[in-house]
């Protein structure tokens, strides 16, 4: 089985101006830009990709078009999560048929399932699909926190469950999962990039790849090269971006600003679908916050130039 490493961008889903359809051409432009910046893989239809707002027909067409456009240049992971196991398994089969490289799947949300129910959910998916699966542990959105012991159980029971996006906000969990699985599970950081690497993570699921793909990809390369302090310098800027976004109303969220900042970077991708707050509705507050963020992005570009000159 192919191994996946590095900073994989979890992508927005571009929509047309009125939000009525997925903008496939905008998605192709976004991916081509990301590839030109060194992104080794993308994850579509995750939380950042507003997967809950996309119809089954839109999903199928979007996955097929994305995989065909990438054409093997980088890895394509597809979010295949659903609260109904049968639907999740169907999404997984559709992604496999389209030629995707892997799946990212959060446990069934809303129900607060038991561990046995979670195992049953992944069992139904793995019985009908052979793609590698990246578990997605995000207790804030799923109402489920997969412990290291449960991750170990899933790793032992299913040969294709070999990756996890660990976003529990407990960075020590990275170490616990590596220990519990004796290094079999490949942990991708969900936050605290540098700290996760130092605790054994092999990659990063990266929402910043939508507007600062160069820096948020290169940070992992620097970590692997042992340039920890340089990676920390990038992470400091990313942390400022996170905090600046979080100062707004919580429902503004990363999706809203990710799309606005992608446009600022020269790659327009439309706005979000309801019920998320649209950037266009934020008025002057949104424009002021976006201007602050754009200034940080400019500083980050200069930092990247300096780091690359340093390495030359």
Secondary structure per residue as TSV (DSSP state, phi and psi in degrees):
chain	resnum	aa	ss	phi	psi
A	1	X	-	360.0	133.2
A	2	X	-	-61.0	143.0
A	3	X	-	-99.4	141.1
A	4	X	-	-113.8	134.6
A	5	X	-	-141.5	162.5
A	6	X	E	93.4	-168.4
A	7	X	E	-93.9	103.0
A	8	X	E	-97.3	126.2
A	9	X	E	-77.7	127.3
A	10	X	E	-92.9	111.4
A	11	X	-	-91.0	149.7
A	12	X	-	-68.3	159.9
A	13	X	-	-101.6	112.1
A	14	X	-	-68.3	136.3
A	15	X	B	-119.7	157.4
A	16	X	-	-66.5	169.8
A	17	X	T	-56.3	-36.7
A	18	X	T	-92.5	1.6
A	19	X	S	76.0	6.7
A	20	X	S	-81.3	-15.5
A	21	X	S	-150.3	158.0
A	22	X	B	-74.7	134.8
A	23	X	-	-92.5	93.8
A	24	X	H	-65.4	-36.7
A	25	X	H	-66.4	-40.9
A	26	X	H	-63.4	-37.2
A	27	X	H	-64.2	-40.6
A	28	X	H	-63.2	-41.7
A	29	X	H	-63.3	-42.9
A	30	X	H	-59.1	-46.9
A	31	X	H	-67.3	-40.8
A	32	X	H	-61.3	-40.7
A	33	X	H	-63.2	-45.2
A	34	X	H	-61.5	-42.8
A	35	X	H	-61.4	-40.6
A	36	X	H	-64.6	-21.7
A	37	X	T	-95.2	3.3
A	38	X	T	94.6	8.7
A	39	X	-	-61.8	126.2
A	40	X	-	-85.2	-12.9
A	41	X	E	-169.8	155.3
A	42	X	E	-125.9	151.5
A	43	X	E	-120.6	117.8
A	44	X	E	-105.2	155.8
A	45	X	S	62.5	37.9
A	46	X	S	-93.5	-163.4
A	47	X	T	-60.0	-45.6
A	48	X	T	-61.3	-28.9
A	49	X	T	-85.9	11.0
A	50	X	T	52.0	44.3
A	51	X	G	-61.0	-25.4
A	52	X	G	-72.7	-13.9
A	53	X	G	-99.7	1.3
A	54	X	-	-102.8	130.7
A	55	X	-	-73.3	164.1
A	56	X	H	-61.5	-38.9
A	57	X	H	-67.0	-42.7
A	58	X	H	-62.6	-43.2
A	59	X	H	-56.3	-51.2
A	60	X	H	-60.4	-44.9
A	61	X	H	-67.0	-38.7
A	62	X	H	-66.1	-44.8
A	63	X	H	-63.4	-46.9
A	64	X	H	-60.8	-44.5
A	65	X	H	-68.1	-40.3
A	66	X	H	-63.3	-49.4
A	67	X	H	-62.6	-42.6
A	68	X	H	-64.5	-40.5
A	69	X	H	-69.7	-41.6
A	70	X	H	-63.5	-40.7
A	71	X	T	52.6	43.9
A	72	X	T	79.3	2.4
A	73	X	S	-68.5	-35.9
A	74	X	S	-141.9	174.5
A	75	X	E	-76.4	143.9
A	76	X	E	-122.6	115.0
A	77	X	E	-100.3	145.8
A	78	X	E	-122.6	127.9
A	79	X	E	-68.5	125.1
A	80	X	-	-127.5	37.4
A	81	X	-	-86.6	147.1
A	82	X	-	-161.5	153.2
A	83	X	S	-73.6	-15.2
A	84	X	S	-108.3	117.6
A	85	X	H	-55.3	-38.2
A	86	X	H	-62.0	-41.6
A	87	X	H	-67.5	-42.3
A	88	X	H	-60.1	-42.4
A	89	X	H	-64.7	-37.9
A	90	X	H	-66.6	-43.0
A	91	X	H	-60.7	-38.4
A	92	X	H	-64.1	-44.6
A	93	X	H	-64.3	-39.1
A	94	X	H	-64.5	-40.9
A	95	X	H	-65.1	-41.3
A	96	X	H	-63.3	-43.6
A	97	X	H	-63.7	-31.9
A	98	X	H	-77.3	-14.2
A	99	X	T	100.6	17.1
A	100	X	-	-63.5	158.1
A	101	X	S	-90.1	-25.7
A	102	X	E	-169.1	175.5
A	103	X	E	-126.7	142.7
A	104	X	E	-113.6	123.0
A	105	X	E	-136.0	117.9
A	106	X	E	-82.0	152.8
A	107	X	-	-62.1	165.6
A	108	X	-	-56.7	126.2
A	109	X	T	-92.3	166.0
A	110	X	T	77.8	-45.7
A	111	X	T	-73.1	-19.1
A	112	X	T	53.3	65.1
A	113	X	-	-69.1	156.6
A	114	X	-	-73.4	169.5
A	115	X	H	-62.8	-40.0
A	116	X	H	-63.6	-37.4
A	117	X	H	-67.4	-36.7
A	118	X	H	-64.7	-44.3
A	119	X	H	-61.7	-41.7
A	120	X	H	-62.7	-36.4
A	121	X	H	-61.9	-51.1
A	122	X	H	-68.8	-29.4
A	123	X	H	-62.3	-45.2
A	124	X	H	-61.9	-37.9
A	125	X	H	-70.0	-48.1
A	126	X	H	-70.3	-23.5
A	127	X	T	-70.7	-19.2
A	128	X	T	-119.7	5.2
A	129	X	-	-149.4	136.5
A	130	X	-	-103.3	4.3
A	131	X	S	-69.6	150.2
A	132	X	E	-60.6	142.1
A	133	X	E	-115.5	131.2
A	134	X	E	-101.1	109.7
A	135	X	E	-60.5	151.6
A	136	X	E	-127.3	106.7
A	137	X	E	-99.0	102.3
A	138	X	-	-137.9	84.6
A	139	X	H	-58.6	-28.7
A	140	X	H	-63.0	-40.4
A	141	X	H	-94.6	-30.0
A	142	X	H	-96.9	-16.0
A	143	X	S	66.2	20.4
A	144	X	-	-132.5	130.6
A	145	X	-	-114.8	108.5
A	146	X	-	-78.5	112.1
A	147	X	-	-67.8	164.5
A	148	X	H	-59.8	-36.0
A	149	X	H	-65.8	-40.9
A	150	X	H	-66.3	-41.3
A	151	X	H	-60.3	-40.5
A	152	X	H	-61.6	-42.1
A	153	X	H	-61.8	-45.2
A	154	X	H	-64.1	-38.4
A	155	X	H	-63.1	-41.5
A	156	X	H	-72.9	-33.7
A	157	X	H	-82.6	-27.0
A	158	X	-	-128.1	118.2
A	159	X	T	-64.9	-24.4
A	160	X	T	-92.0	-6.4
A	161	X	E	-88.4	95.3
A	162	X	E	-131.5	2.8
A	163	X	E	-135.6	154.2
A	164	X	E	-148.7	133.6
A	165	X	E	-88.9	113.1
A	166	X	E	-99.5	105.0
A	167	X	-	-127.9	39.2
A	168	X	S	-81.3	-4.7
A	169	X	S	74.6	5.2
A	170	X	-	-111.0	93.5
A	171	X	T	-63.9	-25.7
A	172	X	H	-64.2	-19.1
A	173	X	H	-61.2	-29.9
A	174	X	H	-55.5	-51.7
A	175	X	H	-61.9	-43.7
A	176	X	H	-60.3	-40.0
A	177	X	H	-69.0	-43.5
A	178	X	H	-59.5	-43.8
A	179	X	H	-66.3	-46.9
A	180	X	H	-61.6	-34.6
A	181	X	T	-99.2	6.6
A	182	X	T	53.7	38.0
A	183	X	T	80.8	2.6
A	184	X	-	-73.0	-39.3
A	185	X	S	-79.0	130.0
A	186	X	E	-92.4	111.5
A	187	X	E	-90.8	129.7
A	188	X	E	-107.0	129.8
A	189	X	E	-63.7	141.4
A	190	X	S	-103.7	-16.3
A	191	X	S	-164.9	-177.7
A	192	X	-	46.7	66.7
A	193	X	H	-59.6	-54.4
A	194	X	H	-63.5	-46.7
A	195	X	H	-62.8	-39.8
A	196	X	H	-63.6	-42.1
A	197	X	H	-58.6	-46.5
A	198	X	H	-65.6	-22.0
A	199	X	T	-94.9	1.1
A	200	X	T	119.3	2.8
A	201	X	-	-67.5	148.6
A	202	X	-	-109.9	-3.3
A	203	X	E	-165.8	-178.6
A	204	X	E	-141.7	128.8
A	205	X	E	-91.0	114.6
A	206	X	E	-118.4	100.3
A	207	X	G	-71.7	-16.8
A	208	X	G	-79.6	-9.1
A	209	X	G	-64.8	-10.0
A	210	X	G	-77.8	-19.1
A	211	X	T	-143.3	-16.8
A	212	X	-	-130.5	58.5
A	213	X	H	-62.5	-33.8
A	214	X	H	-62.4	-54.2
A	215	X	H	-68.5	-42.2
A	216	X	H	-77.3	-12.6
A	217	X	H	-88.8	-46.0
A	218	X	H	-64.4	-26.8
A	219	X	H	-56.9	-38.0
A	220	X	H	-73.0	-36.5
A	221	X	H	-60.8	-40.2
A	222	X	H	-65.3	-40.9
A	223	X	H	-60.4	-45.7
A	224	X	H	-66.0	-27.2
A	225	X	T	-83.8	0.0
A	226	X	T	83.1	8.5
A	227	X	-	-91.4	67.3
A	228	X	H	-64.4	-43.3
A	229	X	H	-65.6	-36.7
A	230	X	H	-66.0	-39.9
A	231	X	H	-63.7	-39.0
A	232	X	H	-63.1	-34.8
A	233	X	H	-62.7	-40.4
A	234	X	H	-66.8	-44.3
A	235	X	H	-61.4	-34.4
A	236	X	H	-60.1	-41.6
A	237	X	H	-66.9	-41.7
A	238	X	H	-62.0	-38.8
A	239	X	H	-63.8	-39.3
A	240	X	H	-63.3	-41.5
A	241	X	H	-59.4	-47.5
A	242	X	H	-57.4	-47.8
A	243	X	H	-67.5	-36.4
A	244	X	H	-64.6	-40.9
A	245	X	H	-65.9	-43.2
A	246	X	H	-68.2	-16.7
A	247	X	T	-66.5	-22.9
A	248	X	S	-77.7	-179.4
A	249	X	-	-59.7	137.5
A	250	X	G	-53.9	-33.9
A	251	X	G	-74.6	-8.1
A	252	X	G	-62.7	-46.0
A	253	X	H	62.7	169.9
A	254	X	H	-67.7	-32.6
A	255	X	H	-61.0	-46.4
A	256	X	H	-59.1	-51.3
A	257	X	H	-76.0	-31.6
A	258	X	H	-57.5	-42.0
A	259	X	H	-71.6	-41.6
A	260	X	H	-63.2	-40.1
A	261	X	H	-76.3	-29.5
A	262	X	H	-61.1	-41.8
A	263	X	H	-63.9	-41.3
A	264	X	H	-60.2	-33.0
A	265	X	T	-82.6	0.3
A	266	X	T	99.2	15.0
A	267	X	-	-133.3	77.7
A	268	X	-	-64.3	137.6
A	269	X	-	-133.7	18.0
A	270	X	-	78.0	-165.9
A	271	X	-	-115.7	-176.1
A	272	X	-	-86.0	163.2
A	273	X	-	-94.6	152.1
A	274	X	T	-65.3	149.8
A	275	X	T	-88.7	3.6
A	276	X	S	-63.5	146.1
A	277	X	-	-70.1	126.5
A	278	X	-	-79.0	142.6
A	279	X	G	-58.6	-37.8
A	280	X	G	-60.0	-25.8
A	281	X	G	-84.1	-8.2
A	282	X	G	-80.0	-16.0
A	283	X	H	61.1	-138.5
A	284	X	H	-63.6	-38.0
A	285	X	H	-58.5	-46.0
A	286	X	H	-63.6	-42.7
A	287	X	H	-64.4	-40.0
A	288	X	H	-66.3	-42.4
A	289	X	H	-66.8	-40.3
A	290	X	H	-63.8	-36.0
A	291	X	H	-65.3	-40.8
A	292	X	H	-60.9	-43.6
A	293	X	H	-66.6	-39.1
A	294	X	H	-63.4	-36.6
A	295	X	H	-64.3	-39.8
A	296	X	H	-65.9	-39.4
A	297	X	H	-61.4	-39.1
A	298	X	H	-65.4	-43.0
A	299	X	H	-60.1	-38.9
A	300	X	H	-66.7	-38.4
A	301	X	H	-60.3	-42.4
A	302	X	H	-65.6	-40.5
A	303	X	H	-60.5	-42.3
A	304	X	H	-63.9	-40.7
A	305	X	H	-60.2	-42.8
A	306	X	H	-65.9	-41.4
A	307	X	H	-66.6	-37.8
A	308	X	H	-71.3	-35.2
A	309	X	H	-65.4	-38.6
A	310	X	H	-61.5	-36.3
A	311	X	H	-80.8	-19.8
A	312	X	-	-70.4	360.0
